[in-house]
Amino acid sequence: MLDETTDSIIHYESALERIGGDREFFDELLGIYQEEFALSMNSLDQALLARDFTSILEVGHSLKGSSANLSLIQLRDKAHLIETAGRESDIVLAQRSTEELKTEFQRLQEHLAANRSAP
């Protein structure tokens, strides 16, 4: 049974519905997401340093889509803010939202690690 905290990290019901209920496949997709997230963060950090708002928008948009597809609601919302910051050329919003995105990703990592070690 999921508690509210867990459910706010991953909305399992909608995620599993989207992929036909295959939990093993979902876990595989989460693994790919985690690998791609690291690459996206490198790109985003470089874009922030360069104040490259087009790249900020593109990375934010990509992360928003991949997060939404896996029902990672908080990550999706933070990525949306990054996309908006890129569109509006708002470096302060981009930097703040990137830090918040990293925090949400850490919460996801902790959640996944706790569930892997559960009996």
Kinemage of the C-alpha trace (Angstrom):
@kinemage 1
@onewidth
@group {chain A} dominant
@subgroup {mainchain}
@vectorlist {calphas} color= white
{ca met a 1} P 0.000 0.000 0.000
{ca leu a 2} L 1.354 3.397 -0.969
{ca asp a 3} L 1.356 6.291 1.423
{ca glu a 4} L 0.899 9.907 0.314
{ca thr a 5} L 4.644 10.557 0.334
{ca thr a 6} L 5.353 7.601 -1.922
{ca asp a 7} L 2.428 8.400 -4.167
{ca ser a 8} L 3.714 11.951 -4.652
{ca ile a 9} L 7.028 10.570 -5.912
{ca ile a 10} L 5.592 7.981 -8.311
{ca his a 11} L 1.921 7.655 -9.117
{ca tyr a 12} L 2.112 3.896 -9.638
{ca glu a 13} L -1.483 3.382 -10.649
{ca ser a 14} L -1.325 5.696 -13.651
{ca ala a 15} L 2.205 4.608 -14.580
{ca leu a 16} L 1.304 0.931 -14.624
{ca glu a 17} L -1.944 1.618 -16.452
{ca arg a 18} L 0.025 3.416 -19.166
{ca ile a 19} L 2.220 0.337 -19.769
{ca gly a 20} L -0.325 -2.413 -19.381
{ca gly a 21} L 0.420 -3.263 -15.750
{ca asp a 22} L 3.882 -4.730 -16.388
{ca arg a 23} L 5.831 -3.865 -13.215
{ca glu a 24} L 9.077 -5.408 -14.483
{ca phe a 25} L 8.943 -3.253 -17.615
{ca phe a 26} L 8.192 -0.202 -15.464
{ca asp a 27} L 11.261 -0.916 -13.330
{ca glu a 28} L 13.339 -1.179 -16.514
{ca leu a 29} L 11.982 2.169 -17.723
{ca leu a 30} L 12.857 3.739 -14.360
{ca gly a 31} L 16.428 2.483 -14.760
{ca ile a 32} L 16.684 4.077 -18.195
{ca tyr a 33} L 15.160 7.283 -16.822
{ca gln a 34} L 17.805 7.448 -14.097
{ca glu a 35} L 20.632 7.040 -16.619
{ca glu a 36} L 19.164 9.660 -18.943
{ca phe a 37} L 18.540 12.034 -16.046
{ca ala a 38} L 22.259 12.220 -15.309
{ca leu a 39} L 22.998 13.102 -18.937
{ca ser a 40} L 20.238 15.695 -18.957
{ca met a 41} L 21.598 17.280 -15.781
{ca asn a 42} L 25.020 17.639 -17.370
{ca ser a 43} L 23.451 19.352 -20.367
{ca leu a 44} L 21.285 21.536 -18.164
{ca asp a 45} L 24.195 22.586 -15.941
{ca gln a 46} L 26.188 23.591 -19.035
{ca ala a 47} L 23.210 25.478 -20.452
{ca leu a 48} L 22.766 27.346 -17.171
{ca leu a 49} L 26.410 28.382 -17.103
{ca ala a 50} L 26.173 29.595 -20.697
{ca arg a 51} L 22.755 31.164 -20.145
{ca asp a 52} L 21.632 29.186 -23.182
{ca phe a 53} L 17.895 29.557 -22.801
{ca thr a 54} L 17.074 27.501 -25.887
{ca ser a 55} L 18.921 24.522 -24.410
{ca ile a 56} L 17.368 25.133 -20.992
{ca leu a 57} L 13.921 25.037 -22.614
{ca glu a 58} L 14.758 21.878 -24.592
{ca val a 59} L 16.175 19.960 -21.624
{ca gly a 60} L 13.253 21.045 -19.456
{ca his a 61} L 10.787 19.941 -22.120
{ca ser a 62} L 12.480 16.569 -22.542
{ca leu a 63} L 12.581 15.917 -18.791
{ca lys a 64} L 8.980 17.014 -18.443
{ca gly a 65} L 7.889 14.458 -21.035
{ca ser a 66} L 9.917 11.545 -19.711
{ca ser a 67} L 8.853 12.304 -16.131
{ca ala a 68} L 5.195 12.539 -17.147
{ca asn a 69} L 5.375 9.247 -19.035
{ca leu a 70} L 6.509 7.516 -15.835
{ca ser a 71} L 4.032 9.412 -13.638
{ca leu a 72} L 6.831 11.130 -11.724
{ca ile a 73} L 4.575 14.056 -10.950
{ca gln a 74} L 6.881 16.260 -8.861
{ca leu a 75} L 9.751 15.786 -11.305
{ca arg a 76} L 7.411 16.606 -14.187
{ca asp a 77} L 6.294 19.801 -12.459
{ca lys a 78} L 9.861 20.944 -11.731
{ca ala a 79} L 10.901 20.189 -15.310
{ca his a 80} L 7.948 22.237 -16.534
{ca leu a 81} L 9.256 25.193 -14.526
{ca ile a 82} L 12.670 24.770 -16.168
{ca glu a 83} L 11.032 24.688 -19.587
{ca thr a 84} L 9.105 27.859 -18.709
{ca ala a 85} L 12.294 29.531 -17.466
{ca gly a 86} L 13.982 28.760 -20.775
{ca arg a 87} L 11.041 30.123 -22.733
{ca glu a 88} L 10.991 33.302 -20.636
{ca ser a 89} L 14.797 33.673 -20.426
{ca asp a 90} L 14.547 33.681 -16.631
{ca ile a 91} L 17.895 32.513 -15.258
{ca val a 92} L 16.806 32.824 -11.614
{ca leu a 93} L 13.785 30.564 -12.151
{ca ala a 94} L 15.921 28.155 -14.173
{ca gln a 95} L 18.555 27.873 -11.452
{ca arg a 96} L 16.045 27.545 -8.615
{ca ser a 97} L 13.946 24.999 -10.496
{ca thr a 98} L 17.035 22.979 -11.404
{ca glu a 99} L 18.003 22.714 -7.738
{ca glu a 100} L 14.444 21.704 -6.864
{ca leu a 101} L 14.499 19.124 -9.666
{ca lys a 102} L 17.716 17.648 -8.282
{ca thr a 103} L 16.132 17.452 -4.829
{ca glu a 104} L 13.093 15.640 -6.235
{ca phe a 105} L 15.354 13.255 -8.126
{ca gln a 106} L 17.201 12.490 -4.888
{ca arg a 107} L 13.837 11.713 -3.256
{ca leu a 108} L 13.092 9.326 -6.131
{ca gln a 109} L 16.484 7.641 -5.702
{ca glu a 110} L 15.907 7.204 -1.965
{ca his a 111} L 12.430 5.819 -2.557
{ca leu a 112} L 13.680 3.315 -5.125
{ca ala a 113} L 16.591 2.245 -2.920
{ca ala a 114} L 14.274 1.722 0.057
{ca asn a 115} L 11.905 -0.371 -2.034
{ca arg a 116} L 14.731 -2.513 -3.439
{ca ser a 117} L 15.975 -3.330 0.038
{ca ala a 118} L 12.518 -4.098 1.407
{ca pro a 119} L 11.899 -7.793 2.134
